[in-house]
Amino acid sequence: TSAGTGDATITSGDLIANTAGRGLKVKEGANARMGTLTLTGATPVAVATTAVTANSRILMTVQDPNGGTPAFHYVTSRIAGTSFTVQGVALDTSIVAWLIVEPA
């Protein structure tokens, strides 16, 4: 069900999913705040999304090694309102999930 449109603000307390098995769902797609990317070794991967800002925190975790050699990856740049870039290392072709959140 839908509670309406616009932002929801909690000024005194926490957002609680009080039933086991319930949680946060985030829509993926064009200009989203969540998605996946595939690393291409040491070649940077650009992720196009208007959701990124100069202050965005971009959280990432490997979902599948995808036949490569998982190593480490990191955000190398952000262009607010356009994209962010992720750098991997040689032989890493992992599929990586990412989530963008903003500091309050």
N, C-alpha and C positions, 0 to 999 in steps of 0.2 A: 504494500500500500504506500501511498505518497502522503507526506505531511504538508505538502505545499511547495512553494518555491522560495528562493532566497536563502540567506544565511541563517543558521541557528546559533544563538549565542548562549553559553552557559556562564553566568557571572559568578556563581557561588557554588562550586562543587565540581564533580567529575562526570564524564560520559561513561556510563557503565552498561556493559552487556551482561545482564544479570542471569542469563540462562546459558548453561553449558551448550556449546555448539553454535552459539550466536556470536556475531562480531561485526567487523567493518567490511563493507563491500564498496569497491571503487570501480567505476566504469572505465574500461580501456577503449582506445580508439584514437582517432585523429585529435591532436591537441590535448591529450589526456594527462593526468597526474600519475598514471601507473601504466606499465607495459613491460615488454621484454626487448632485448637486443641480442645479437649474436656477435661475439668478439671475433676479430679477424687477425689474430696474432698481435703483432706490434703496430698494426695500422689503426689509427684512431677511428672510432665509430661515432658519427653524429646522430643525435636523436632529435628530430624535429618535434617541438611542442611549444605552443604559445603559453603553456602553464608555468614555465620556468621563469624565475625572477633572479635578480642579482643576489638575493638573500636565501634562495631555496636551499633546503637540505635535501640531498639526493641520496637515498638509501638503496643499496644494491646487494644482491646475493645470487650466487650461482644456482640455477635450477637444474641444469643438465650439463655434464662435461662435453657432450656433443662430439665425442671421438677425439677431442684434443687433450691437452695437458693443462688442467686448471692451475692457475697461478694467482696473481693478484691483479686488480683492476681499480681504476680511480677516475674521478671526474677531473678533466684537464681544463675545461672552460665552460662558461655559461654566457649565452647571449640572451638577455632578458627579452621575453616575449617571442623568442625564435627557436632556440635549441640549446642543448648541452652536448659536450663531447666526452667520451669515455676512452681511456687508453688501457690496453691490455699488454701482454708480453708475448714474445715469440711462442708459437705452437699452441696458444690458448684460443680455442674456438668455442668456448663455453657459451651456453645460453644463459643470460643474466636477467633477472627481474629487477626493475627499478620502481621506486616510489618517491614522489616529490611531496614534501611537506614544508610549511612556512613557519618560521618562529613567530610567536605572538608578541 
